[in-house]
Amino acid sequence: MAIKGTSRTCKNGHQFKKSNDCPTCPICEQERKPKDSFLSLIVAPARRALERENIKTLEDLAKWTEKDIGNLHGMGPSTLPKLKKALNDYGLSFKA
């Protein structure tokens, strides 16, 4: 099955097709996805939302309320349960 969309080339030379106007290269995103942190558990838009807020560790995440994290652009409904579990696994939780 052929992928529908517009052919594009990112600044790193990767060629890909996109069916929407999002400029993010899926190949670059996959290459920069963390392999062993809690950020590897979540989808790219949610990961980028946390990165924009300089949230790199579970300790950083625990400084935020669940509501504030949920309100970040890029957070979907499946992300918060994954984040809560990751925090809980390390004895942490969202700020009250």
ABEGO torsion letter per residue (X at the ends): XBBBEBBBBBAAGBBBBBABABABBAAAAAAABBAABAAAABBAAAAAAAAAAGBABAAAAAABBAAAAAABBGBBAAAAAAAAAAAAAAGBBBBX
